[in-house]
Amino acid sequence: MSQSILEKYAELLCNYCVELKEGDKVYIQSSTLGEPLVREVYRKALQLGAIPEFNLSIREQERIFSIEAKTEAQLQHLPTLQKTAMAEFDAYILIKAPFNLREQTYMTPERSAIRQKATAPMQKNYFDRAGDRSLKRTFCMYPTLGQAQEAGMSLEEYEHFVFNACCLFDPDPTGSWLQLKADQQHIVDLLNSKTEIQYQSPMMDIKFNTQGRTWINSHGTTNMPSGEVYTSPVEESAEGFVHFNYPLLFEGHEMEGITLWVEKGEIVKWDAQRGKEVLDKIFTIEGSRRFGEAAVGTNTRINRFTKNILFDEKIGGSIHMAIGQSYPQAGGKNTSAIHLDMISDMTQGGVIRADGTVIYENGRFTF
């Protein structure tokens, strides 16, 4: 990959995504594979007068920890720099650069539960601060062979996919994201004037209420790439059933063909064509049986499934709903140690109604 692309990437992340200012403390997190992009982000942050610190994970770090960490003290320990950054820093840039997406499969459910409970306060602090923008954050991807293989692409093909989705081949990437912001504003304006939303397709029929909640225009300032509109439904309002026909990964475990049945906002029954035993464990986590997010993906540059939620949830013509932690900035009140997005295609007979009126058909808004 060219140096100029990485420089454009760093420029976009630092200036547009987290709007670094002189004196801002910024925490940069990645793996050693992401070092080329970390270096350019570090350089750009310094040029802007920010104060950057970074942490790079090593190959098989998650696997080693999962196997060798035996005591509760080890499982409950929170990384010092990350804990401090989530509480005190001004900005957070997470550059995902995985070696192997299956490393977390070695953690037993019992030890995973201890870990989740220990990290819950830090997670809540992160969501609260990201919600009010006192922590400016963005998640992004540095293409690696492991992720390319999961996506069924060569590394070169995957690099092009990632950079194109981020508008980095455009003459002015920031201008492209600002145009998306303008294009999506009329969508959130309409949704924010409605209170009853219904997702329907041959595989789903679910309603939820958004009274007092805010639909948010996601245009690249919190995730790169972006391209979605989202909210947090009223916690007790969802009714019906919903099927998610895209697979998803949770701690290295793959699930597929998930169907959820919902009454008064609570998921009361679930099934999966593959990985139901993983789903059974997930729904033991506190707060996991309510929806923290409902969203519509709008990024037409992301036109294929890649087993990477950062991209897949933005697929143009899809919807997704997340169980668990909701978004305070949208008015959400559900708290949980988990926020797990589940995605469904809407291009084959999908419909969205707002207060009974059809506003979306077959993957496209109709107004």
Summary of the structure (lengths in Angstrom):
residues: 367
radius of gyration: 19.8
end to end distance: 39.7
largest distance: 56.8
contacts: 1262
relative contact order: 0.12
helix: 36%
strand: 30%
